[in-house]
Amino acid sequence: MAAIDEFVFGFALMERTNFHDPANEPPAPLLDYLETLLDTEDLPALQEFAQEHGVSGGWAIISNHGRDPERFDRQLDRLIAGFDASR
C-alpha cells in the first residue's frame, strides 16, 4: 500500500509541477537543470537526445508523453503487475 500511495502522490506532484502549463513551456528551473546536466557531458544519451531534438523539442516529446491521459492507469498497472510477479 505504501508503494501505491507514494506512486499516486509522486504522480500528482509531477503532474502539478511539470505538466500544468497550458502553453506547454518547460519550467525555468527544469531548463537550468537540463543545461547543467548537458554541460557535464556525463550523460551521452541525454546529449544525443538534446542534439537530435533540441531542448525545447525534447521537452515537447516528454511533455506530450506526460500529458497522455492513459499514463496514470498504465503506470499503476505496471506497478501492480510487478508486485504480482514477485509473489
PDB file of N, CA, C and O in Angstrom, chain B, residues numbered from 101:
ATOM      1  N   MET B 101       0.822  -1.185   0.000  1.00  0.00           N
ATOM      2  CA  MET B 101       0.000   0.000   0.000  1.00  0.00           C
ATOM      3  C   MET B 101       0.869   1.253   0.000  1.00  0.00           C
ATOM      4  O   MET B 101       0.518   2.249  -0.633  1.00  0.00           O
ATOM      5  N   ALA B 102       1.992   1.213   0.698  1.00  0.00           N
ATOM      6  CA  ALA B 102       2.859   2.387   0.764  1.00  0.00           C
ATOM      7  C   ALA B 102       3.409   2.728  -0.623  1.00  0.00           C
ATOM      8  O   ALA B 102       3.478   3.899  -0.996  1.00  0.00           O
ATOM      9  N   ALA B 103       3.795   1.711  -1.375  1.00  0.00           N
ATOM     10  CA  ALA B 103       4.335   1.969  -2.715  1.00  0.00           C
ATOM     11  C   ALA B 103       3.268   2.583  -3.620  1.00  0.00           C
ATOM     12  O   ALA B 103       3.562   3.493  -4.395  1.00  0.00           O
ATOM     13  N   ILE B 104       2.054   2.099  -3.530  1.00  0.00           N
ATOM     14  CA  ILE B 104       0.974   2.659  -4.351  1.00  0.00           C
ATOM     15  C   ILE B 104       0.673   4.082  -3.919  1.00  0.00           C
ATOM     16  O   ILE B 104       0.469   4.958  -4.759  1.00  0.00           O
ATOM     17  N   ASP B 105       0.645   4.320  -2.602  1.00  0.00           N
ATOM     18  CA  ASP B 105       0.424   5.670  -2.094  1.00  0.00           C
ATOM     19  C   ASP B 105       1.524   6.611  -2.587  1.00  0.00           C
ATOM     20  O   ASP B 105       1.239   7.727  -3.023  1.00  0.00           O
ATOM     21  N   GLU B 106       2.765   6.169  -2.519  1.00  0.00           N
ATOM     22  CA  GLU B 106       3.873   7.001  -2.980  1.00  0.00           C
ATOM     23  C   GLU B 106       3.798   7.230  -4.487  1.00  0.00           C
ATOM     24  O   GLU B 106       4.114   8.320  -4.964  1.00  0.00           O
ATOM     25  N   PHE B 107       3.383   6.211  -5.238  1.00  0.00           N
ATOM     26  CA  PHE B 107       3.223   6.387  -6.678  1.00  0.00           C
ATOM     27  C   PHE B 107       2.169   7.451  -6.970  1.00  0.00           C
ATOM     28  O   PHE B 107       2.399   8.350  -7.779  1.00  0.00           O
ATOM     29  N   VAL B 108       1.012   7.349  -6.311  1.00  0.00           N
ATOM     30  CA  VAL B 108      -0.069   8.309  -6.555  1.00  0.00           C
ATOM     31  C   VAL B 108       0.378   9.716  -6.173  1.00  0.00           C
ATOM     32  O   VAL B 108       0.154  10.664  -6.926  1.00  0.00           O
ATOM     33  N   PHE B 109       1.007   9.858  -5.010  1.00  0.00           N
ATOM     34  CA  PHE B 109       1.486  11.166  -4.570  1.00  0.00           C
ATOM     35  C   PHE B 109       2.526  11.708  -5.555  1.00  0.00           C
ATOM     36  O   PHE B 109       2.463  12.869  -5.959  1.00  0.00           O
ATOM     37  N   GLY B 110       3.471  10.867  -5.932  1.00  0.00           N
ATOM     38  CA  GLY B 110       4.515  11.292  -6.874  1.00  0.00           C
ATOM     39  C   GLY B 110       3.946  11.662  -8.228  1.00  0.00           C
ATOM     40  O   GLY B 110       4.379  12.634  -8.847  1.00  0.00           O
ATOM     41  N   PHE B 111       2.980  10.893  -8.687  1.00  0.00           N
ATOM     42  CA  PHE B 111       2.337  11.194  -9.967  1.00  0.00           C
ATOM     43  C   PHE B 111       1.660  12.560  -9.913  1.00  0.00           C
ATOM     44  O   PHE B 111       1.808  13.374 -10.825  1.00  0.00           O
ATOM     45  N   ALA B 112       0.913  12.803  -8.829  1.00  0.00           N
ATOM     46  CA  ALA B 112       0.210  14.079  -8.691  1.00  0.00           C
ATOM     47  C   ALA B 112       1.192  15.244  -8.598  1.00  0.00           C
ATOM     48  O   ALA B 112       0.965  16.299  -9.190  1.00  0.00           O
ATOM     49  N   LEU B 113       2.272  15.056  -7.862  1.00  0.00           N
ATOM     50  CA  LEU B 113       3.275  16.102  -7.738  1.00  0.00           C
ATOM     51  C   LEU B 113       3.934  16.391  -9.083  1.00  0.00           C
ATOM     52  O   LEU B 113       4.124  17.552  -9.447  1.00  0.00           O
ATOM     53  N   MET B 114       4.281  15.347  -9.813  1.00  0.00           N
ATOM     54  CA  MET B 114       4.891  15.511 -11.133  1.00  0.00           C
ATOM     55  C   MET B 114       3.931  16.213 -12.085  1.00  0.00           C
ATOM     56  O   MET B 114       4.327  17.090 -12.853  1.00  0.00           O
ATOM     57  N   GLU B 115       2.686  15.821 -12.025  1.00  0.00           N
ATOM     58  CA  GLU B 115       1.654  16.429 -12.871  1.00  0.00           C
ATOM     59  C   GLU B 115       1.537  17.921 -12.585  1.00  0.00           C
ATOM     60  O   GLU B 115       1.513  18.741 -13.502  1.00  0.00           O
ATOM     61  N   ARG B 116       1.466  18.259 -11.314  1.00  0.00           N
ATOM     62  CA  ARG B 116       1.307  19.661 -10.917  1.00  0.00           C
ATOM     63  C   ARG B 116       2.559  20.465 -11.240  1.00  0.00           C
ATOM     64  O   ARG B 116       2.462  21.608 -11.688  1.00  0.00           O
ATOM     65  N   THR B 117       3.708  19.893 -11.022  1.00  0.00           N
ATOM     66  CA  THR B 117       4.962  20.620 -11.184  1.00  0.00           C
ATOM     67  C   THR B 117       5.364  20.778 -12.646  1.00  0.00           C
ATOM     68  O   THR B 117       5.866  21.831 -13.037  1.00  0.00           O
ATOM     69  N   ASN B 118       5.151  19.753 -13.450  1.00  0.00           N
ATOM     70  CA  ASN B 118       5.723  19.754 -14.791  1.00  0.00           C
ATOM     71  C   ASN B 118       4.734  19.867 -15.936  1.00  0.00           C
ATOM     72  O   ASN B 118       5.121  20.275 -17.031  1.00  0.00           O
ATOM     73  N   PHE B 119       3.484  19.525 -15.729  1.00  0.00           N
ATOM     74  CA  PHE B 119       2.583  19.423 -16.866  1.00  0.00           C
ATOM     75  C   PHE B 119       1.331  20.277 -16.737  1.00  0.00           C
ATOM     76  O   PHE B 119       0.327  19.995 -17.390  1.00  0.00           O
ATOM     77  N   HIS B 120       1.372  21.313 -15.910  1.00  0.00           N
ATOM     78  CA  HIS B 120       0.178  22.133 -15.721  1.00  0.00           C
ATOM     79  C   HIS B 120       0.145  23.370 -16.602  1.00  0.00           C
ATOM     80  O   HIS B 120      -0.891  24.031 -16.678  1.00  0.00           O
ATOM     81  N   ASP B 121       1.238  23.706 -17.266  1.00  0.00           N
ATOM     82  CA  ASP B 121       1.306  24.912 -18.085  1.00  0.00           C
ATOM     83  C   ASP B 121       0.592  24.681 -19.417  1.00  0.00           C
ATOM     84  O   ASP B 121       1.035  23.852 -20.212  1.00  0.00           O
ATOM     85  N   PRO B 122      -0.505  25.399 -19.673  1.00  0.00           N
ATOM     86  CA  PRO B 122      -1.230  25.198 -20.936  1.00  0.00           C
ATOM     87  C   PRO B 122      -0.393  25.574 -22.159  1.00  0.00           C
ATOM     88  O   PRO B 122      -0.647  25.080 -23.257  1.00  0.00           O
ATOM     89  N   ALA B 123       0.595  26.438 -21.979  1.00  0.00           N
ATOM     90  CA  ALA B 123       1.462  26.820 -23.099  1.00  0.00           C
ATOM     91  C   ALA B 123       2.488  25.731 -23.415  1.00  0.00           C
ATOM     92  O   ALA B 123       3.183  25.798 -24.428  1.00  0.00           O
ATOM     93  N   ASN B 124       2.577  24.717 -22.528  1.00  0.00           N
ATOM     94  CA  ASN B 124       3.481  23.589 -22.720  1.00  0.00           C
ATOM     95  C   ASN B 124       4.944  24.028 -22.755  1.00  0.00           C
ATOM     96  O   ASN B 124       5.757  23.455 -23.480  1.00  0.00           O
ATOM     97  N   GLU B 125       5.266  25.044 -21.967  1.00  0.00           N
ATOM     98  CA  GLU B 125       6.647  25.512 -21.861  1.00  0.00           C
ATOM     99  C   GLU B 125       7.337  24.812 -20.692  1.00  0.00           C
ATOM    100  O   GLU B 125       6.722  24.608 -19.646  1.00  0.00           O
ATOM    101  N   PRO B 126       8.600  24.444 -20.858  1.00  0.00           N
ATOM    102  CA  PRO B 126       9.297  23.808 -19.738  1.00  0.00           C
ATOM    103  C   PRO B 126       9.503  24.808 -18.603  1.00  0.00           C
ATOM    104  O   PRO B 126       9.786  25.978 -18.864  1.00  0.00           O
ATOM    105  N   PRO B 127       9.366  24.375 -17.354  1.00  0.00           N
ATOM    106  CA  PRO B 127       9.630  25.267 -16.226  1.00  0.00           C
ATOM    107  C   PRO B 127      11.083  25.733 -16.242  1.00  0.00           C
ATOM    108  O   PRO B 127      11.987  24.946 -16.523  1.00  0.00           O
ATOM    109  N   ALA B 128      11.305  26.995 -15.945  1.00  0.00           N
ATOM    110  CA  ALA B 128      12.662  27.564 -15.981  1.00  0.00           C
ATOM    111  C   ALA B 128      13.655  26.776 -15.136  1.00  0.00           C
ATOM    112  O   ALA B 128      14.768  26.532 -15.600  1.00  0.00           O
ATOM    113  N   PRO B 129      13.303  26.362 -13.907  1.00  0.00           N
ATOM    114  CA  PRO B 129      14.277  25.573 -13.133  1.00  0.00           C
ATOM    115  C   PRO B 129      14.646  24.258 -13.816  1.00  0.00           C
ATOM    116  O   PRO B 129      15.778  23.790 -13.698  1.00  0.00           O
ATOM    117  N   LEU B 130      13.702  23.671 -14.521  1.00  0.00           N
ATOM    118  CA  LEU B 130      13.995  22.432 -15.233  1.00  0.00           C
ATOM    119  C   LEU B 130      14.971  22.692 -16.382  1.00  0.00           C
ATOM    120  O   LEU B 130      15.900  21.915 -16.599  1.00  0.00           O
ATOM    121  N   LEU B 131      14.759  23.777 -17.108  1.00  0.00           N
ATOM    122  CA  LEU B 131      15.687  24.128 -18.192  1.00  0.00           C
ATOM    123  C   LEU B 131      17.091  24.353 -17.648  1.00  0.00           C
ATOM    124  O   LEU B 131      18.067  23.876 -18.226  1.00  0.00           O
ATOM    125  N   ASP B 132      17.193  25.076 -16.542  1.00  0.00           N
ATOM    126  CA  ASP B 132      18.505  25.316 -15.933  1.00  0.00           C
ATOM    127  C   ASP B 132      19.170  24.004 -15.539  1.00  0.00           C
ATOM    128  O   ASP B 132      20.366  23.812 -15.754  1.00  0.00           O
ATOM    129  N   TYR B 133      18.378  23.103 -14.957  1.00  0.00           N
ATOM    130  CA  TYR B 133      18.908  21.811 -14.541  1.00  0.00           C
ATOM    131  C   TYR B 133      19.377  20.997 -15.755  1.00  0.00           C
ATOM    132  O   TYR B 133      20.451  20.397 -15.724  1.00  0.00           O
ATOM    133  N   LEU B 134      18.580  20.980 -16.806  1.00  0.00           N
ATOM    134  CA  LEU B 134      18.967  20.256 -18.022  1.00  0.00           C
ATOM    135  C   LEU B 134      20.246  20.820 -18.623  1.00  0.00           C
ATOM    136  O   LEU B 134      21.125  20.068 -19.043  1.00  0.00           O
ATOM    137  N   GLU B 135      20.346  22.135 -18.664  1.00  0.00           N
ATOM    138  CA  GLU B 135      21.569  22.757 -19.194  1.00  0.00           C
ATOM    139  C   GLU B 135      22.784  22.352 -18.359  1.00  0.00           C
ATOM    140  O   GLU B 135      23.859  22.094 -18.900  1.00  0.00           O
ATOM    141  N   THR B 136      22.604  22.298 -17.039  1.00  0.00           N
ATOM    142  CA  THR B 136      23.697  21.869 -16.162  1.00  0.00           C
ATOM    143  C   THR B 136      24.096  20.432 -16.465  1.00  0.00           C
ATOM    144  O   THR B 136      25.283  20.113 -16.538  1.00  0.00           O
ATOM    145  N   LEU B 137      23.101  19.567 -16.640  1.00  0.00           N
ATOM    146  CA  LEU B 137      23.393  18.171 -16.974  1.00  0.00           C
ATOM    147  C   LEU B 137      24.095  18.052 -18.318  1.00  0.00           C
ATOM    148  O   LEU B 137      25.051  17.289 -18.462  1.00  0.00           O
ATOM    149  N   LEU B 138      23.620  18.806 -19.299  1.00  0.00           N
ATOM    150  CA  LEU B 138      24.223  18.744 -20.628  1.00  0.00           C
ATOM    151  C   LEU B 138      25.659  19.259 -20.610  1.00  0.00           C
ATOM    152  O   LEU B 138      26.511  18.744 -21.334  1.00  0.00           O
ATOM    153  N   ASP B 139      25.932  20.265 -19.792  1.00  0.00           N
ATOM    154  CA  ASP B 139      27.281  20.825 -19.701  1.00  0.00           C
ATOM    155  C   ASP B 139      28.288  19.839 -19.133  1.00  0.00           C
ATOM    156  O   ASP B 139      29.480  19.940 -19.425  1.00  0.00           O
ATOM    157  N   THR B 140      27.830  18.881 -18.321  1.00  0.00           N
ATOM    158  CA  THR B 140      28.756  17.920 -17.723  1.00  0.00           C
ATOM    159  C   THR B 140      29.285  16.931 -18.748  1.00  0.00           C
ATOM    160  O   THR B 140      30.377  16.385 -18.582  1.00  0.00           O
ATOM    161  N   GLU B 141      28.525  16.699 -19.796  1.00  0.00           N
ATOM    162  CA  GLU B 141      28.867  15.713 -20.822  1.00  0.00           C
ATOM    163  C   GLU B 141      29.003  14.307 -20.245  1.00  0.00           C
ATOM    164  O   GLU B 141      29.653  13.448 -20.839  1.00  0.00           O
ATOM    165  N   ASP B 142      28.384  14.074 -19.079  1.00  0.00           N
ATOM    166  CA  ASP B 142      28.436  12.761 -18.431  1.00  0.00           C
ATOM    167  C   ASP B 142      27.270  11.870 -18.830  1.00  0.00           C
ATOM    168  O   ASP B 142      27.241  10.693 -18.471  1.00  0.00           O
ATOM    169  N   LEU B 143      26.309  12.414 -19.568  1.00  0.00           N
ATOM    170  CA  LEU B 143      25.105  11.666 -19.916  1.00  0.00           C
ATOM    171  C   LEU B 143      24.951  11.628 -21.439  1.00  0.00           C
ATOM    172  O   LEU B 143      24.220  12.433 -22.015  1.00  0.00           O
ATOM    173  N   PRO B 144      25.642  10.692 -22.083  1.00  0.00           N
ATOM    174  CA  PRO B 144      25.646  10.672 -23.541  1.00  0.00           C
ATOM    175  C   PRO B 144      24.263  10.479 -24.170  1.00  0.00           C
ATOM    176  O   PRO B 144      23.996  11.025 -25.241  1.00  0.00           O
ATOM    177  N   ALA B 145      23.388   9.717 -23.528  1.00  0.00           N
ATOM    178  CA  ALA B 145      22.048   9.528 -24.095  1.00  0.00           C
ATOM    179  C   ALA B 145      21.275  10.845 -24.063  1.00  0.00           C
ATOM    180  O   ALA B 145      20.563  11.170 -25.014  1.00  0.00           O
ATOM    181  N   LEU B 146      21.410  11.599 -22.981  1.00  0.00           N
ATOM    182  CA  LEU B 146      20.759  12.906 -22.896  1.00  0.00           C
ATOM    183  C   LEU B 146      21.361  13.868 -23.910  1.00  0.00           C
ATOM    184  O   LEU B 146      20.636  14.632 -24.547  1.00  0.00           O
ATOM    185  N   GLN B 147      22.674  13.837 -24.062  1.00  0.00           N
ATOM    186  CA  GLN B 147      23.351  14.673 -25.062  1.00  0.00           C
ATOM    187  C   GLN B 147      22.804  14.377 -26.465  1.00  0.00           C
ATOM    188  O   GLN B 147      22.484  15.291 -27.225  1.00  0.00           O
ATOM    189  N   GLU B 148      22.705  13.105 -26.786  1.00  0.00           N
ATOM    190  CA  GLU B 148      22.222  12.695 -28.102  1.00  0.00           C
ATOM    191  C   GLU B 148      20.770  13.126 -28.311  1.00  0.00           C
ATOM    192  O   GLU B 148      20.409  13.621 -29.378  1.00  0.00           O
ATOM    193  N   PHE B 149      19.948  12.932 -27.286  1.00  0.00           N
ATOM    194  CA  PHE B 149      18.541  13.323 -27.362  1.00  0.00           C
ATOM    195  C   PHE B 149      18.423  14.838 -27.594  1.00  0.00           C
ATOM    196  O   PHE B 149      17.639  15.283 -28.433  1.00  0.00           O
ATOM    197  N   ALA B 150      19.201  15.616 -26.850  1.00  0.00           N
ATOM    198  CA  ALA B 150      19.161  17.078 -26.984  1.00  0.00           C
ATOM    199  C   ALA B 150      19.694  17.520 -28.345  1.00  0.00           C
ATOM    200  O   ALA B 150      19.167  18.459 -28.940  1.00  0.00           O
ATOM    201  N   GLN B 151      20.722  16.858 -28.834  1.00  0.00           N
ATOM    202  CA  GLN B 151      21.252  17.210 -30.157  1.00  0.00           C
ATOM    203  C   GLN B 151      20.249  16.889 -31.256  1.00  0.00           C
ATOM    204  O   GLN B 151      20.121  17.638 -32.225  1.00  0.00           O
ATOM    205  N   GLU B 152      19.541  15.782 -31.107  1.00  0.00           N
ATOM    206  CA  GLU B 152      18.578  15.372 -32.123  1.00  0.00           C
ATOM    207  C   GLU B 152      17.322  16.241 -32.116  1.00  0.00           C
ATOM    208  O   GLU B 152      16.801  16.598 -33.173  1.00  0.00           O
ATOM    209  N   HIS B 153      16.841  16.579 -30.919  1.00  0.00           N
ATOM    210  CA  HIS B 153      15.543  17.260 -30.822  1.00  0.00           C
ATOM    211  C   HIS B 153      15.632  18.697 -30.321  1.00  0.00           C
ATOM    212  O   HIS B 153      14.662  19.446 -30.432  1.00  0.00           O
ATOM    213  N   GLY B 154      16.783  19.097 -29.770  1.00  0.00           N
ATOM    214  CA  GLY B 154      16.887  20.389 -29.106  1.00  0.00           C
ATOM    215  C   GLY B 154      16.223  20.293 -27.742  1.00  0.00           C
ATOM    216  O   GLY B 154      15.450  19.369 -27.489  1.00  0.00           O
ATOM    217  N   VAL B 155      16.518  21.237 -26.865  1.00  0.00           N
ATOM    218  CA  VAL B 155      15.943  21.176 -25.525  1.00  0.00           C
ATOM    219  C   VAL B 155      14.441  21.391 -25.585  1.00  0.00           C
ATOM    220  O   VAL B 155      13.691  20.656 -24.943  1.00  0.00           O
ATOM    221  N   SER B 156      13.988  22.376 -26.336  1.00  0.00           N
ATOM    222  CA  SER B 156      12.540  22.629 -26.387  1.00  0.00           C
ATOM    223  C   SER B 156      11.812  21.523 -27.150  1.00  0.00           C
ATOM    224  O   SER B 156      10.697  21.154 -26.780  1.00  0.00           O
ATOM    225  N   GLY B 157      12.419  20.993 -28.201  1.00  0.00           N
ATOM    226  CA  GLY B 157      11.804  19.875 -28.917  1.00  0.00           C
ATOM    227  C   GLY B 157      11.744  18.628 -28.062  1.00  0.00           C
ATOM    228  O   GLY B 157      10.767  17.880 -28.107  1.00  0.00           O
ATOM    229  N   GLY B 158      12.800  18.402 -27.274  1.00  0.00           N
ATOM    230  CA  GLY B 158      12.810  17.270 -26.349  1.00  0.00           C
ATOM    231  C   GLY B 158      11.744  17.438 -25.280  1.00  0.00           C
ATOM    232  O   GLY B 158      11.071  16.481 -24.899  1.00  0.00           O
ATOM    233  N   TRP B 159      11.599  18.679 -24.799  1.00  0.00           N
ATOM    234  CA  TRP B 159      10.546  18.921 -23.801  1.00  0.00           C
ATOM    235  C   TRP B 159       9.175  18.610 -24.392  1.00  0.00           C
ATOM    236  O   TRP B 159       8.330  18.031 -23.710  1.00  0.00           O
ATOM    237  N   ALA B 160       8.942  18.984 -25.649  1.00  0.00           N
ATOM    238  CA  ALA B 160       7.647  18.719 -26.288  1.00  0.00           C
ATOM    239  C   ALA B 160       7.366  17.217 -26.321  1.00  0.00           C
ATOM    240  O   ALA B 160       6.237  16.795 -26.069  1.00  0.00           O
ATOM    241  N   ILE B 161       8.368  16.418 -26.626  1.00  0.00           N
ATOM    242  CA  ILE B 161       8.195  14.964 -26.658  1.00  0.00           C
ATOM    243  C   ILE B 161       7.868  14.442 -25.256  1.00  0.00           C
ATOM    244  O   ILE B 161       6.927  13.668 -25.079  1.00  0.00           O
ATOM    245  N   ILE B 162       8.645  14.869 -24.275  1.00  0.00           N
ATOM    246  CA  ILE B 162       8.436  14.416 -22.896  1.00  0.00           C
ATOM    247  C   ILE B 162       7.094  14.900 -22.374  1.00  0.00           C
ATOM    248  O   ILE B 162       6.361  14.147 -21.733  1.00  0.00           O
ATOM    249  N   SER B 163       6.774  16.158 -22.651  1.00  0.00           N
ATOM    250  CA  SER B 163       5.525  16.731 -22.167  1.00  0.00           C
ATOM    251  C   SER B 163       4.317  16.045 -22.799  1.00  0.00           C
ATOM    252  O   SER B 163       3.328  15.779 -22.116  1.00  0.00           O
ATOM    253  N   ASN B 164       4.391  15.759 -24.086  1.00  0.00           N
ATOM    254  CA  ASN B 164       3.285  15.052 -24.738  1.00  0.00           C
ATOM    255  C   ASN B 164       3.087  13.672 -24.120  1.00  0.00           C
ATOM    256  O   ASN B 164       1.955  13.229 -23.922  1.00  0.00           O
ATOM    257  N   HIS B 165       4.182  13.004 -23.820  1.00  0.00           N
ATOM    258  CA  HIS B 165       4.091  11.709 -23.152  1.00  0.00           C
ATOM    259  C   HIS B 165       3.487  11.889 -21.757  1.00  0.00           C
ATOM    260  O   HIS B 165       2.627  11.114 -21.339  1.00  0.00           O
ATOM    261  N   GLY B 166       3.945  12.916 -21.048  1.00  0.00           N
ATOM    262  CA  GLY B 166       3.450  13.170 -19.705  1.00  0.00           C
ATOM    263  C   GLY B 166       1.984  13.557 -19.659  1.00  0.00           C
ATOM    264  O   GLY B 166       1.307  13.321 -18.658  1.00  0.00           O
ATOM    265  N   ARG B 167       1.497  14.142 -20.721  1.00  0.00           N
ATOM    266  CA  ARG B 167       0.101  14.563 -20.776  1.00  0.00           C
ATOM    267  C   ARG B 167      -0.833  13.475 -21.313  1.00  0.00           C
ATOM    268  O   ARG B 167      -2.035  13.702 -21.444  1.00  0.00           O
ATOM    269  N   ASP B 168      -0.293  12.313 -21.621  1.00  0.00           N
ATOM    270  CA  ASP B 168      -1.106  11.197 -22.108  1.00  0.00           C
ATOM    271  C   ASP B 168      -2.138  10.839 -21.042  1.00  0.00           C
ATOM    272  O   ASP B 168      -1.762  10.485 -19.924  1.00  0.00           O
ATOM    273  N   PRO B 169      -3.424  10.921 -21.361  1.00  0.00           N
ATOM    274  CA  PRO B 169      -4.455  10.668 -20.349  1.00  0.00           C
ATOM    275  C   PRO B 169      -4.467   9.233 -19.823  1.00  0.00           C
ATOM    276  O   PRO B 169      -5.064   8.969 -18.780  1.00  0.00           O
ATOM    277  N   GLU B 170      -3.826   8.317 -20.517  1.00  0.00           N
ATOM    278  CA  GLU B 170      -3.804   6.920 -20.064  1.00  0.00           C
ATOM    279  C   GLU B 170      -2.548   6.590 -19.254  1.00  0.00           C
ATOM    280  O   GLU B 170      -2.383   5.458 -18.797  1.00  0.00           O
ATOM    281  N   ARG B 171      -1.669   7.568 -19.076  1.00  0.00           N
ATOM    282  CA  ARG B 171      -0.385   7.327 -18.412  1.00  0.00           C
ATOM    283  C   ARG B 171      -0.557   6.827 -16.980  1.00  0.00           C
ATOM    284  O   ARG B 171       0.113   5.874 -16.584  1.00  0.00           O
ATOM    285  N   PHE B 172      -1.433   7.444 -16.198  1.00  0.00           N
ATOM    286  CA  PHE B 172      -1.588   7.035 -14.799  1.00  0.00           C
ATOM    287  C   PHE B 172      -1.999   5.570 -14.705  1.00  0.00           C
ATOM    288  O   PHE B 172      -1.367   4.791 -13.992  1.00  0.00           O
ATOM    289  N   ASP B 173      -3.050   5.196 -15.419  1.00  0.00           N
ATOM    290  CA  ASP B 173      -3.531   3.811 -15.356  1.00  0.00           C
ATOM    291  C   ASP B 173      -2.479   2.828 -15.854  1.00  0.00           C
ATOM    292  O   ASP B 173      -2.297   1.763 -15.264  1.00  0.00           O
ATOM    293  N   ARG B 174      -1.783   3.179 -16.938  1.00  0.00           N
ATOM    294  CA  ARG B 174      -0.767   2.290 -17.497  1.00  0.00           C
ATOM    295  C   ARG B 174       0.365   2.066 -16.494  1.00  0.00           C
ATOM    296  O   ARG B 174       0.807   0.934 -16.300  1.00  0.00           O
ATOM    297  N   GLN B 175       0.830   3.136 -15.860  1.00  0.00           N
ATOM    298  CA  GLN B 175       1.939   3.007 -14.919  1.00  0.00           C
ATOM    299  C   GLN B 175       1.505   2.292 -13.637  1.00  0.00           C
ATOM    300  O   GLN B 175       2.264   1.493 -13.088  1.00  0.00           O
ATOM    301  N   LEU B 176       0.297   2.571 -13.160  1.00  0.00           N
ATOM    302  CA  LEU B 176      -0.199   1.875 -11.974  1.00  0.00           C
ATOM    303  C   LEU B 176      -0.350   0.383 -12.260  1.00  0.00           C
ATOM    304  O   LEU B 176      -0.010  -0.442 -11.412  1.00  0.00           O
ATOM    305  N   ASP B 177      -0.852   0.028 -13.434  1.00  0.00           N
ATOM    306  CA  ASP B 177      -0.957  -1.389 -13.813  1.00  0.00           C
ATOM    307  C   ASP B 177       0.416  -2.054 -13.817  1.00  0.00           C
ATOM    308  O   ASP B 177       0.554  -3.200 -13.387  1.00  0.00           O
ATOM    309  N   ARG B 178       1.429  -1.341 -14.299  1.00  0.00           N
ATOM    310  CA  ARG B 178       2.788  -1.905 -14.317  1.00  0.00           C
ATOM    311  C   ARG B 178       3.305  -2.129 -12.900  1.00  0.00           C
ATOM    312  O   ARG B 178       3.932  -3.148 -12.608  1.00  0.00           O
ATOM    313  N   LEU B 179       3.033  -1.163 -12.025  1.00  0.00           N
ATOM    314  CA  LEU B 179       3.469  -1.296 -10.636  1.00  0.00           C
ATOM    315  C   LEU B 179       2.816  -2.514  -9.987  1.00  0.00           C
ATOM    316  O   LEU B 179       3.492  -3.318  -9.345  1.00  0.00           O
ATOM    317  N   ILE B 180       1.526  -2.646 -10.154  1.00  0.00           N
ATOM    318  CA  ILE B 180       0.797  -3.777  -9.561  1.00  0.00           C
ATOM    319  C   ILE B 180       1.246  -5.095 -10.183  1.00  0.00           C
ATOM    320  O   ILE B 180       1.378  -6.096  -9.478  1.00  0.00           O
ATOM    321  N   ALA B 181       1.479  -5.107 -11.483  1.00  0.00           N
ATOM    322  CA  ALA B 181       1.959  -6.331 -12.146  1.00  0.00           C
ATOM    323  C   ALA B 181       3.324  -6.735 -11.584  1.00  0.00           C
ATOM    324  O   ALA B 181       3.611  -7.925 -11.452  1.00  0.00           O
ATOM    325  N   GLY B 182       4.157  -5.762 -11.255  1.00  0.00           N
ATOM    326  CA  GLY B 182       5.449  -6.076 -10.632  1.00  0.00           C
ATOM    327  C   GLY B 182       5.283  -6.736  -9.276  1.00  0.00           C
ATOM    328  O   GLY B 182       6.024  -7.657  -8.934  1.00  0.00           O
ATOM    329  N   PHE B 183       4.304  -6.264  -8.500  1.00  0.00           N
ATOM    330  CA  PHE B 183       4.016  -6.897  -7.224  1.00  0.00           C
ATOM    331  C   PHE B 183       3.558  -8.339  -7.420  1.00  0.00           C
ATOM    332  O   PHE B 183       4.001  -9.249  -6.718  1.00  0.00           O
ATOM    333  N   ASP B 184       2.655  -8.530  -8.395  1.00  0.00           N
ATOM    334  CA  ASP B 184       2.132  -9.869  -8.676  1.00  0.00           C
ATOM    335  C   ASP B 184       3.262 -10.810  -9.109  1.00  0.00           C
ATOM    336  O   ASP B 184       3.296 -11.975  -8.710  1.00  0.00           O
ATOM    337  N   ALA B 185       4.169 -10.302  -9.914  1.00  0.00           N
ATOM    338  CA  ALA B 185       5.262 -11.141 -10.421  1.00  0.00           C
ATOM    339  C   ALA B 185       6.236 -11.537  -9.329  1.00  0.00           C
ATOM    340  O   ALA B 185       6.918 -12.554  -9.449  1.00  0.00           O
ATOM    341  N   SER B 186       6.312 -10.751  -8.265  1.00  0.00           N
ATOM    342  CA  SER B 186       7.302 -11.037  -7.218  1.00  0.00           C
ATOM    343  C   SER B 186       6.770 -11.965  -6.126  1.00  0.00           C
ATOM    344  O   SER B 186       7.474 -12.243  -5.155  1.00  0.00           O
ATOM    345  N   ARG B 187       5.541 -12.443  -6.276  1.00  0.00           N
ATOM    346  CA  ARG B 187       4.986 -13.356  -5.255  1.00  0.00           C
ATOM    347  C   ARG B 187       5.625 -14.701  -5.317  1.00  0.00           C
ATOM    348  O   ARG B 187       5.279 -15.585  -4.534  1.00  0.00           O
TER     349      ARG B 187
END
